[in-house]
Amino acid sequence: MFCLMAMPITAANASIVVFDFSTGGAAGAALDGTNGASFTDVGSGVTIQVDTTTSFATGTGSVFNAIGSGAGVDTTGVTSGGGDEASQIDVEETLKFTLTFTGVATLQEIDFSSFGSAGEELTADVAGTLFTLGTADVDGDQDWNANGGLSISSGDMITLSANVGEYRLGSLTLDVTAIPEPASLMMFGSAMLLGIRRRR
């Protein structure tokens, strides 16, 4: 008698991945004080790489700077009196994330722990599509719902730059669907065929 065991292999496994950029979050703690570093979410396998740029004339470089409530860009050599709020994205600074993963993903939300004020704007470039965000585009918790969800591919970038005002990033939320590798599917298919042959 042949018994085919149930195997935990599905055509696709979906998961919600939240990158918390505060010092209390795993991503924030790992990326704090760096430029060009990356962090991988263990559960989903999604890797996020951070890059910062600055155009302050007196700046000598920049790093990702996390605090308890979120993160921004710290330009070396420029103080708050000179226009740089170390834990925020200022007008002269850009924060860019590159995402790599297996499968397909949707950007669900960008959470800001501090989002400018009326009349101020930030540009979000999601995989080459530009969005100009003001206070009317975020909810009461200062979250932008990414127009109901934006499809992204592995290698795509999300870039945030302030047009007017200052912004502190809290987190990014992705809906990631991992698709098994062909080899895994072939093994499952072979087991099914073997079971059918033995039953005959």
Protein Blocks (a to p, Z undefined) as FASTA:
>chain_A
ZZddddfbdfbdcddddddfbfkbmklmmmgopahiacddfknopacddddddfbfkbgb
dcddddfkbccdddehiafknopafkbccfkbccddddddedddddfbdcdfbgcjehia
cdddeehiacdddfklpcfkopaehgoiaaddehiacddddfbdcdddfbdcdddddddd
fklmmmmmmmmmmmmmmmZZ
